[in-house]
Amino acid sequence: RARAAPRRRHVAELSAPMGARKVASASGEPSALGGAPSGWLNEWLAKATAGTGAGVVSTLVCSPLDVAKTRMQVQSSIGRGTKYTGVANALATIYRDEGVRGWYRGLGPAVCSVGVFWACYFPCYDAAKEQIARASGLSEAAAQVHIAAAAASGLLTDVLTNPLWVVRTRLATQWL
């Protein structure tokens, strides 16, 4: 009698606890809190990668404005008078004194900070939204759930990335 070849099992099937069930989010996709480990890991990585990419692009585009804003905020606290009178003046002065490089002072830590911030924020937001909706009995689409999830995720990511923002601010303002 011929024997049937054994069925190959996916690693996720082998590592899932007995009786584990997939939990679907509002979109019908497996959630970050349920399903096979590879499913939630892929979902987390996709959200973290998308957040990091978007944050890095926006940082590169907006760096001159961010440097000007940061220097305008810090100039009054260092006691050397007013060097910048507005955003346009700050951009022009930085360009005249330091060139294009001046607009991108502190870019390395800014890119790292933004990348880490958004890589943490989006997956945390989705997980918080699911937990809050489950605990409160409200829909994930409820405004209260979005507000609470955003606050919790923002708090966590701000605490985690604060040291990076301090380094970024110091590098952006060291030329004042």
N, C-alpha and C positions, 0 to 999 in steps of 0.2 A: 504494500500500500504506500502511495506517495505522500510525503509529509508536506504540509503547507509551510511556506517560508514564514518565519516569525514576523509579526508586524513591527515595523520600526516606530518607535515612540519619540516624539519631540521632547527635548530637554525640559520644556515648560510643563509638559504633562507629568514627567517624572518628579519634578520638584514641587509641584502644586500639592498642597495638603489634601488628604482624602476629604471628599465632600465639598471641596472648594467650588464656589459658583462664580460665574462672571457677573459683575455688577455693571450695568450700563449707565452712562451719563445721560443728560438730557438730549444729546445729539445721537444717542443710540450706540456710540462707540464704547468699548470697555473703558472703565474709569481708571484713574491713577491709583485708586484704592482697592480695586478688585481685578479679577482675571489672572491670567498667567503672568509670571514675573517678566517675561520678555515683552509682553504687551504694555505693561505700565512703564517699563524702562524705556521702551521705544517712544512712548507718548511723552515721557518726561524729557528725554533727549531732544525730541523734535521741538518742544516748547522752549527749552533752554537754549537751543541753537538759534531758533527764530528770534527770541528775545535778545540774545547776544548780538546777532547780526544787525538787527534794527538799531540797537543801542550804539554799536560801533559806527555805523553809517551816520546816524544823527550827530554823534560826537564829532566826527570828522568835518561834517558840514557846518556845524554850529560853534566850533571851537573859537573862532575869532570873537564872536559875540559873548561867549562864556568868559574868555580871558578879559575882555573889556569890562563886563559886568563885575567880575570878581575884583579887578583892580580898582574900579570906582567904589566898590563897597569897602575895600580895605584902606584906601588912601586917607580917609579921615581919621582912622585909628592910629596911623603911624606918625602923625603930627608934623608932616612936611608941607602942609598946605594942600591946595587943590590943584592937581596936575591935569586932571581930566574933568571937563565941564559937561560932558554928555557922551552918549554912545558913539556918535559919529566922530566927535573930537577924540575920544579914546582910541578908536580904531585908526584914525589918521596919525595920532601921536605915536602909537605903538609901531605903526608901519614906518614912519619917518625915523624913529630912534633905533628900531631893532629889525626892520624889514619883515618879510612874511613870516620868518621864524618866530618873531615875537607874538604873532597871532596864535601860534601853536605851542606856546610854553606850557609845560605840564601835560602834554597830550598823552604820553605813555601811561601815566597813572590814571588819567581820565578814561582812556580806552579800557584799561583793566577794571576800573571801578564800575563803569557803565556795563561792561560785559558781565562782571560778577553780579551786579545788581539785578539786571534783567534776566540772567540765567537762573537766579534764585526766585525772583518775583513771580514770573508767570506760572511755573509749576506749583509754587506755594499758594498762589491765588486760587488755582483750580482745586487743589486739595482742600484748602480752607473753605471754599464755596461748597464743596460736597459735604464736608463735615458739619458745617453750620446749617445747611439745609436739612441734613439728616437729624441733627440734634434739635432743631427748632420746629421741624415738621412743615416748614415753608418750602416752596418751590425754589429751585436753583435760580430761576428767573426773577425772583422777588427782589425789589430794590434794597430791602434791608439786608438780604443775604450778600448782595454785591458790595454794599457799603462796608459791612463787617469783614468780609473776606479781603477787600482792598486795604482796610485799616490794619488787619492782622499781618498781611503779607508785606505791606509797606513798613510796618514797625520792625518786623524780623529782618528784612533786607537792609533797612537803614542801619540797624545795629551792627549787622555783619560787615557792611561796606564803609562805615564811618572812618576807620583808620585810613582807608584808601583815599577818601575825599579830603582828609586833612593834608596828606602828602601832596595831592593834586593842587590844592589851594596854595600851599607853600611854594611849590614850584612855579605856579602861575604868577605869584606876586613877588618873587625874590628880586625882580628887577626894579621895583619901586624905589 
